[in-house]
Amino acid sequence: MSIPSGMNRPEILRRPPSIEGSFGGSQMWAPTPLMQNCGCGIIAGLDAVMRLSGEGELARDEYIKRFNEASCYIRPIILPGKHVKPRKIFGNEFLGSFGVSTGRFRRGIKKLALSRGIGIKIKGFIFKYEEKVKKYLDMGVPVIALIAAPFNNVKLLNCHGVPFNVGFHWVTVTGIDDRYMEVSSWGGMYKIELKDLEKATAGVKFYAVLPYDKLQDMP
């Protein structure tokens, strides 16, 4: 994959320094099963704001503190009661949330950025995404994607090519070529075939997180 200059890679996290780092944050580090189930939108927003803050490596314990703080701004929709059908992630069952809606994400990440002294504007797009993603990444602008595939028919391929089917899932976009999109999810690097994203049922929308000083350069 051809990686653009000014690449928006998520920051490497240390767990401690002697252990190999992750590729961005992971909702599976969250302290509760509920947040492990619905925390992907929080992770995507937090990683974007960290990127704009210019932060480098961060210990995992400190990242979890940041995640807990970010969850006060980017708030998932929590379901009442205990009757919700469990959902499986990596073979484990979780329940209790619909995740972070697009409206809550947009409002929450703006508030999170402002808490760090950064003013941002969110630019959503669907069409011509290959061209726009490349341009934003070259500008050093974080790009986030929401995969809202109702039939869980979009596959994330890990480094061994093992597929993980996803339905409603937020990811950080880190690269793109003419066949694959590279993303950060669950603390690892994954690829998605572009043909998967172009399915009518994929329902993918992209969000560029632009600091005010880059608005004049937006595509």
C-alpha positions as CSV (number, residue, x, y, z in Angstrom):
1,M,0.0,0.0,0.0
2,S,1.3,3.4,-0.9
3,I,1.2,5.6,2.3
4,P,0.7,9.3,1.7
5,S,3.1,11.9,3.0
6,G,1.9,13.5,6.2
7,M,0.3,10.2,7.1
8,N,-2.4,10.3,9.8
9,R,-1.2,7.2,11.7
10,P,-2.6,6.8,15.2
11,E,-0.1,7.3,18.0
12,I,1.7,4.2,19.2
13,L,0.8,3.2,22.8
14,R,3.1,1.5,25.2
15,R,2.0,-1.3,27.5
16,P,4.8,-0.9,29.2
17,P,7.7,0.3,27.0
18,S,9.2,-3.2,26.9
19,I,6.1,-4.6,25.2
20,E,5.3,-4.0,21.5
21,G,2.9,-1.1,21.1
22,S,-0.5,-1.0,19.6
23,F,-1.7,0.8,16.4
24,G,-4.1,3.3,18.0
25,G,-6.4,2.7,20.9
26,S,-8.7,-0.2,21.5
27,Q,-12.2,-0.3,23.0
28,M,-11.4,-3.7,24.4
29,W,-9.2,-2.0,27.0
30,A,-12.3,-0.3,28.5
31,P,-13.0,-1.1,32.1
32,T,-16.6,-2.4,31.6
33,P,-18.2,-4.8,29.1
34,L,-20.6,-2.1,28.1
35,M,-17.9,0.2,26.9
36,Q,-16.0,-2.6,25.3
37,N,-19.2,-3.1,23.2
38,C,-19.8,0.5,22.3
39,G,-16.5,2.3,22.7
40,C,-15.3,2.3,19.1
41,G,-16.7,5.8,18.4
42,I,-15.0,7.2,21.5
43,I,-11.7,5.6,20.5
44,A,-11.9,7.1,17.0
45,G,-12.6,10.6,18.4
46,L,-10.0,10.4,21.0
47,D,-7.3,9.2,18.6
48,A,-8.2,12.1,16.2
49,V,-7.9,14.7,18.9
50,M,-4.6,13.2,20.2
51,R,-3.3,13.5,16.7
52,L,-4.3,17.1,16.4
53,S,-2.7,17.8,19.8
54,G,0.6,16.5,18.4
55,E,1.0,13.8,21.1
56,G,3.5,11.1,20.7
57,E,3.7,7.7,22.5
58,L,1.5,7.2,25.5
59,A,1.4,4.5,28.1
60,R,-1.7,2.3,28.1
61,D,-2.8,3.3,31.6
62,E,-2.7,7.0,30.7
63,Y,-4.6,6.2,27.5
64,I,-7.4,4.5,29.5
65,K,-7.7,7.6,31.6
66,R,-8.1,9.7,28.4
67,F,-10.7,7.2,27.2
68,N,-12.7,7.6,30.4
69,E,-12.5,11.4,30.0
70,A,-13.5,11.3,26.3
71,S,-16.5,9.1,27.1
72,C,-18.0,12.1,29.0
73,Y,-18.0,14.0,25.7
74,I,-18.6,11.3,23.1
75,R,-21.5,9.5,24.6
76,P,-22.9,6.2,23.4
77,I,-26.7,5.6,23.4
78,I,-27.2,3.4,26.4
79,L,-30.2,1.1,26.4
80,P,-32.3,0.7,29.6
81,G,-33.0,-2.7,31.3
82,K,-31.5,-6.1,31.0
83,H,-33.5,-7.5,28.2
84,V,-31.2,-6.5,25.3
85,K,-30.0,-9.4,23.2
86,P,-26.3,-10.0,23.7
87,R,-23.8,-9.2,20.9
88,K,-20.7,-11.2,20.3
89,I,-17.2,-9.5,19.9
90,F,-14.2,-11.8,19.6
91,G,-16.4,-14.6,21.0
92,N,-17.4,-12.6,24.1
93,E,-21.0,-11.4,24.6
94,F,-21.7,-7.8,25.4
95,L,-25.0,-5.9,25.6
96,G,-26.6,-2.6,26.5
97,S,-25.9,0.0,23.8
98,F,-26.5,1.1,20.2
99,G,-23.1,2.7,20.1
100,V,-22.3,6.3,19.3
101,S,-24.6,7.9,16.8
102,T,-23.3,10.3,14.1
103,G,-24.9,13.3,15.8
104,R,-23.5,12.4,19.2
105,F,-20.1,11.8,17.6
106,R,-20.0,15.2,15.8
107,R,-21.1,17.1,18.9
108,G,-18.9,15.1,21.3
109,I,-15.6,15.3,19.4
110,K,-16.0,19.1,19.0
111,K,-16.4,19.4,22.8
112,L,-13.5,17.0,23.4
113,A,-11.3,19.0,21.1
114,L,-12.3,22.3,22.8
115,S,-11.4,20.8,26.2
116,R,-7.9,20.5,24.8
117,G,-7.9,24.0,23.4
118,I,-8.5,23.0,19.7
119,G,-11.3,24.3,17.6
120,I,-12.4,21.9,14.9
121,K,-14.9,21.5,12.1
122,I,-16.2,18.1,11.0
123,K,-16.5,17.6,7.2
124,G,-18.6,14.5,6.3
125,F,-18.5,12.9,2.9
126,I,-19.5,9.8,1.0
127,F,-18.8,10.4,-2.7
128,K,-15.3,10.6,-4.2
129,Y,-14.0,9.2,-0.9
130,E,-10.8,7.8,-2.4
131,E,-9.7,11.2,-3.7
132,K,-10.8,13.1,-0.6
133,V,-9.3,10.6,1.9
134,K,-5.9,10.8,0.1
135,K,-6.0,14.6,0.2
136,Y,-7.0,14.9,3.8
137,L,-4.3,12.4,4.9
138,D,-1.7,14.3,2.9
139,M,-2.7,17.4,4.8
140,G,-2.3,15.6,8.1
141,V,-6.0,15.8,8.8
142,P,-7.5,12.8,10.8
143,V,-10.1,10.9,8.9
144,I,-12.7,8.7,10.6
145,A,-15.1,6.2,9.0
146,L,-18.4,4.9,10.2
147,I,-19.3,1.5,8.8
148,A,-23.0,1.1,9.2
149,A,-23.6,-2.3,7.4
150,P,-26.9,-3.8,8.6
151,F,-25.9,-7.3,7.4
152,N,-22.4,-7.2,9.0
153,N,-21.1,-7.8,5.5
154,V,-18.0,-5.5,5.6
155,K,-14.8,-7.4,6.4
156,L,-11.8,-6.0,8.3
157,L,-8.7,-8.1,7.4
158,N,-5.9,-8.4,10.0
159,C,-2.2,-8.7,9.2
160,H,-2.7,-12.4,8.5
161,G,-5.7,-11.8,6.2
162,V,-8.2,-13.2,8.7
163,P,-11.5,-11.4,8.2
164,F,-13.7,-9.9,11.0
165,N,-17.2,-9.0,9.8
166,V,-18.5,-5.7,11.1
167,G,-21.9,-3.9,11.1
168,F,-22.0,-0.6,13.1
169,H,-18.3,0.2,13.7
170,W,-16.2,3.4,13.9
171,V,-12.6,3.2,12.6
172,T,-9.7,5.6,12.0
173,V,-8.5,5.7,8.4
174,T,-4.7,5.6,8.1
175,G,-4.1,4.9,4.4
176,I,-5.6,4.1,1.0
177,D,-4.6,2.7,-2.4
178,D,-6.5,1.5,-5.4
179,R,-7.5,-1.7,-3.7
180,Y,-7.5,-1.4,0.1
181,M,-8.2,1.1,2.8
182,E,-5.9,0.8,5.9
183,V,-7.6,1.5,9.2
184,S,-6.9,1.4,12.9
185,S,-9.3,-0.8,15.0
186,W,-9.1,-2.7,18.3
187,G,-5.5,-1.5,18.7
188,G,-4.3,-3.1,15.4
189,M,-3.8,-2.4,11.7
190,Y,-6.6,-3.7,9.4
191,K,-7.4,-3.5,5.7
192,I,-10.7,-3.2,4.0
193,E,-11.2,-4.0,0.3
194,L,-12.6,-1.0,-1.4
195,K,-15.1,-3.2,-3.2
196,D,-16.6,-4.0,0.3
197,L,-17.0,-0.3,0.9
198,E,-18.8,0.2,-2.4
199,K,-21.6,-2.3,-1.6
200,A,-25.0,-0.8,-1.5
201,T,-25.5,-2.2,2.0
202,A,-22.1,-1.0,3.4
203,G,-23.4,2.4,4.4
204,V,-20.0,3.9,4.9
205,K,-19.6,7.6,5.7
206,F,-16.3,9.5,6.3
207,Y,-15.6,12.4,8.6
208,A,-12.5,14.6,8.3
209,V,-11.6,16.3,11.5
210,L,-10.3,19.7,10.5
211,P,-8.7,22.2,12.8
212,Y,-9.7,25.8,12.0
213,D,-6.3,26.6,10.4
214,K,-6.8,24.0,7.7
215,L,-10.4,25.0,6.6
216,Q,-9.2,27.0,3.7
217,D,-7.5,23.9,2.2
218,M,-10.4,21.6,2.5
219,P,-11.4,19.7,-0.7
